[in-house]
């Protein structure tokens, strides 16, 4: 599991996750994402292109992040989801809760 956080001066943070997001890796991802929420990062974009699998613990990580950033008016967009990962969000009906984008440009347009 690799996690890379790129922050810029305009209040955006782009998080790249590389690897399956499951029971074993979600604590590490959760730790990195919640640091952004603690810093009250206004706009968090998460690139899931290199995530081939996500389970309920991975979903819970994003739900917790979403709840925390919503409290301070932050925005979260997940983008470049593979079909299998997108399907998990759809089955859980979370595709109606989260902003899901096809690419980074679309993700940026959703939070601008």
Secondary structure, DSSP 8 states (H G I E B T S, - for coil): -EEEEEE-TTSEEEEEEES-BSTTTHHHHHHHHHHHHHTT-SEEEEEEEE---B-HHHHHHHHHHHHHHHHTT-EEEEE---HHHHHHHHHTTGGGTSEEESSHHHHHHHH-
